[in-house]
Amino acid sequence: MIKPKTALIASLTGTVVVALCCFTPILVVLLGAVGLSAIVGYLDYVLLPVLGILVALTLLSYFRYRKSNRKNCCK
């Protein structure tokens, strides 16, 4: 089983990466540079749901991390 701290760090990293791709033109520039600019119009259909899923996963990981720390500190 993955440790709560590792899960929290992984979900935070994923959320930040997807947020950067949603709110900045980083992904648009990268796709244009490699010749895949035709799929830029479909990014909203993919990135926004993924952002929502990763935010939910981050919240779940955070609460799991807090719960594990609370068990460890009160022994």
MIRO-483865 format. One record per residue: x negated, y, z negated of N, C-alpha, C in turn; residue in three letters. Coordinates in steps of 0.1 Angstrom, whole numbers. Layout:
N
- n.xx|n.yy|n.zz|ca.xx|ca.yy|ca.zz|c.xx|c.yy|c.zz|resn
- X|Y|Z|X|Y|Z|X|Y|Z|ALA
...
This chain:
75
- n.xx|n.yy|n.zz|ca.xx|ca.yy|ca.zz|c.xx|c.yy|c.zz|resn
- -8|-12|0|0|0|0|-9|12|0|MET
- -5|22|7|-13|35|8|-11|43|-4|ILE
- -22|49|-8|-22|57|-21|-13|70|-18|LYS
- -6|75|-29|2|87|-27|-6|99|-22|PRO
- -18|101|-28|-26|112|-24|-30|112|-9|LYS
- -33|100|-4|-37|98|10|-25|101|19|THR
- -13|96|15|-1|98|23|2|113|23|ALA
- 1|120|12|3|134|12|-6|142|21|LEU
- -19|139|21|-28|145|29|-26|142|44|ILE
- -22|130|47|-19|126|61|-7|133|66|ALA
- 4|134|58|16|140|63|14|155|64|SER
- 7|161|55|4|176|56|-4|179|68|LEU
- -14|171|72|-22|173|84|-13|172|96|THR
- -5|162|97|4|160|108|14|172|109|GLY
- 19|177|98|29|188|99|22|200|104|THR
- 10|203|99|2|215|104|-1|214|118|VAL
- -5|202|123|-8|201|137|4|203|146|VAL
- 16|197|142|28|199|150|33|213|149|VAL
- 32|220|137|36|234|136|27|243|145|ALA
- 14|240|146|6|248|155|10|246|169|LEU
- 13|234|173|18|232|187|31|238|189|CYS
- 40|239|179|53|245|181|52|260|182|CYS
- 45|266|173|45|281|172|34|288|179|PHE
- 25|282|185|14|288|192|13|281|206|THR
- 7|288|216|7|282|229|-5|273|231|PRO
- -10|267|220|-22|258|221|-19|246|231|ILE
- -7|239|228|-4|228|236|-1|231|251|LEU
- 5|243|253|8|247|267|-5|249|274|VAL
- -15|256|268|-28|259|275|-35|245|277|VAL
- -35|236|268|-41|223|270|-35|215|281|LEU
- -22|215|281|-15|207|292|-17|214|305|LEU
- -18|227|306|-21|234|318|-35|231|323|GLY
- -44|230|314|-58|228|317|-61|214|323|ALA
- -53|204|318|-55|190|324|-45|187|335|VAL
- -37|197|339|-28|195|350|-15|189|347|GLY
- -10|190|335|3|184|331|12|195|327|LEU
- 12|206|334|20|217|330|35|215|334|SER
- 38|205|342|52|202|345|60|197|333|ALA
- 53|192|323|61|187|312|62|197|300|ILE
- 58|209|302|58|219|292|73|222|289|VAL
- 82|222|298|96|225|296|103|215|287|GLY
- 97|203|285|103|193|277|97|192|263|TYR
- 87|201|260|81|201|247|90|203|235|LEU
- 100|212|237|109|215|226|117|203|222|ASP
- 120|195|232|128|183|229|121|173|221|TYR
- 108|174|221|99|164|213|94|170|201|VAL
- 88|182|202|81|188|191|90|193|179|LEU
- 101|198|182|110|202|171|115|191|162|LEU
- 120|180|168|124|168|160|112|162|152|PRO
- 101|162|159|89|156|152|85|165|140|VAL
- 86|178|142|83|187|131|93|185|119|LEU
- 105|183|122|115|181|112|112|167|104|GLY
- 109|157|112|105|144|106|93|145|97|ILE
- 83|152|102|71|154|94|72|162|82|LEU
- 81|172|82|84|180|71|91|172|60|VAL
- 100|164|64|107|155|55|97|144|49|ALA
- 88|139|58|78|130|53|69|136|43|LEU
- 65|149|46|56|156|36|63|158|23|THR
- 76|161|23|83|163|10|84|150|3|LEU
- 87|139|10|88|126|3|74|122|-3|LEU
- 63|124|5|50|121|0|46|130|-12|SER
- 50|142|-12|47|151|-23|54|146|-36|TYR
- 67|143|-35|74|138|-46|69|125|-51|PHE
- 65|116|-42|59|104|-46|45|106|-53|ARG
- 38|116|-48|25|119|-55|27|125|-69|TYR
- 37|134|-70|40|140|-83|44|129|-93|ARG
- 52|119|-88|57|109|-97|46|100|-102|LYS
- 36|97|-93|25|89|-96|16|96|-106|SER
- 14|109|-104|6|117|-114|12|118|-127|ASN
- 25|119|-128|32|120|-140|31|107|-148|ARG
- 31|95|-141|29|82|-148|15|81|-153|LYS
- 5|86|-146|-9|84|-150|-12|94|-161|ASN
- -6|105|-162|-11|115|-172|-5|112|-185|CYS
- 6|105|-186|13|104|-199|11|90|-206|CYS
- 0|84|-202|-3|71|-208|-10|72|-221|LYS
